[in-house]
């Protein structure tokens, strides 16, 4: 197979051993850079200890003492640095490439946010300092609470939750407390079949039973199915608007009326807020609770297991149940924590939330202002529709209409050629692109879900689009080229079932 695998030159670390082959792939030495230890080498130099030595036996029980030294690698400092630098180059991040992950809003994180979060007055304070010594930090939190309330159309906001799913759980616990305060036992939470997987999971963790309702042929909530599901046991409907298909729920006022007439509340999953900032507000649509993913919408760091933030806003009637404390402002202009909330569901996060992340979100909001945030959403929607129109001739389009910030394609037309959506995703790796979200939402066969965000240039979008079109043509002319991809990655295609169930966690790479 004498094919040009990629137009981009494959970059390989100086510390790896590689050899080209006639099929255009790149071979990686199995030992790679991991077996570097040589006896007698070390990466540090310490002065002689000037403290009297204390026998280990007097401090640690004998049964816990090592019988022989730990088998740690013996390497020079330069080897350690090159090893981890080489590994870091194999990671893909928003600072070195386009991330078209649908439903994730992988936008660029402006470095001004990082600079402000590192101001000593923010970075070096302690959460238990006297309130009089942290007035600037408290003012920031108070202002951010109000900014997020204004953006979402809510009355009060808690900044405590540490992630979007944590925010979902927090909101649902407030909904549960509200119903219980009224002497009502409501046990069910309704979710559409296109909802985020965290929605039913959060509802379950909060002690509710989930009821899934189908989407209609237009990709929107089926109102008849919603009417049939809503009843005296309905605690809430969890919904995001625009939905996970990137479509705006045009009948949101009717949806809210159905749920409210049944005595339930409306919960807004804020994952898709990047499409509506400054244009529409969940509170004006009829939602009672909303969480925001600051890593998606407010450009704070995304992924890596944290730290994160998922603030939750509520309408006034739910405010008594917010986690405590909230930051309040006294008549004399001073700020303090308010713990006097007898109906609060309690603290949901150590201290007062992930403060450094909140500083980054505050900086983002203040940098753009109201008009700028609206422009962010307008550009995100424009980019998505541009990509949809250019790619539509080459894929199946299950919902061929104006989208919001993201859109869904289907690879059904390639399936008859023996090429699946997974193959397209793997082939994209050879061209230096992170693949889009695939096989989600589950109600679209061979789903490809793309979200460009507002931070990408037209040139970047065109490069990705042209590559997707090239892969479609490869599938038509030489499907084996696509089904055997990737060729240029350190690890070729895995048995994904075995990788999930029986992962090999050692350091070798082949």
Secondary structure, DSSP 4 states (H G I P E B T S, - for coil): ------SSPPP--TTS-EEE-TTS-EEE-TTTTT----TT--S---PPP-S----GGGTS-GGGS-SS--------HHHHHHHHHHHHHTS--TTTS-B-BTTT------HHHHHHHT-HHHHT--TTS-GGG-HHHHHHHHHHHHHHHHHHT-SEEE---SSHHHHHHHHHHHHHHHHHHTT----EEEEETTS-HHHHHHHHHTTPEEEEE-B-TTSSB-HHHHHHH-STTEEEEEE-SS-TTS---TTHHHHHHHHHHTT-EEEEEETTGGGTTTT--HHHHT-SEEEE-HHHHS-----TT------EEE-GGGGGGS-S-EEEE-TTS-EEEE---TT-----SSTTS-HHHHHHHHHHHHHHHHHHHHHHHHHHHHHHHHHHHHHGGGSB-SS-S--SS-EEEE-HHHHTTT--HHHHHHHHHTTT-B--EES-STTSTTEEEE---TTS-HHHHHHHHHHHHHHHHHHHH-HHHHHT---SSSS----HHHHHHS---SS---
